[in-house]
């Protein structure tokens, strides 16, 4: 049976381990991890995640994130920092789109 990922919005999509590996590769690169460790970090983290996911028909993106960050913290904390920095960047890019324009308030 195909595993499903439940996104924050409530929508679901097929679980795609290549998306996980791509995200991990980006974080490893941003953390400037030596090339000889890159493959190990990506593969071991993906393996641990798959061990969890295989027990369920569906999993939330929040749980996926928790498992990934827990494993990365054990292996190489710098990758966790790169992952979180990327998340913060994505959030900051969304803020201007969602925030209403500020109005001038005069306090006397």
Phi, psi and omega in degrees: 000139180288130178283147179242148174250130177260118183276169180304325182288349183098345177290157177236155176212165178295141175293133183228104183293338178292328175295322178296312181298321179296317178295319178296319180298320178296315180295319179297318179296314181296329180280357180055047178282138179303144184305324183292343178263340187307305183301316181298314181298313181296311185291317181292321179293316178298318179302311180299319178297315180297325177300322178287307185302324183295348179273355186224158175278330179216154182215147181275156176296328179296318179292320177302312180301314181301315181295315180298311182294325177297313180295316180297323179298323178290322187273310185200094184305334179298330179288325176300315180298319178294320179298312182293321178300320178295317178300316179296322177298315179299318180296315182294331177289335181274335186303309182301329180290328187263337184277135175288157179294139180287143176257147177289133176240126180258122179254124180244000000 
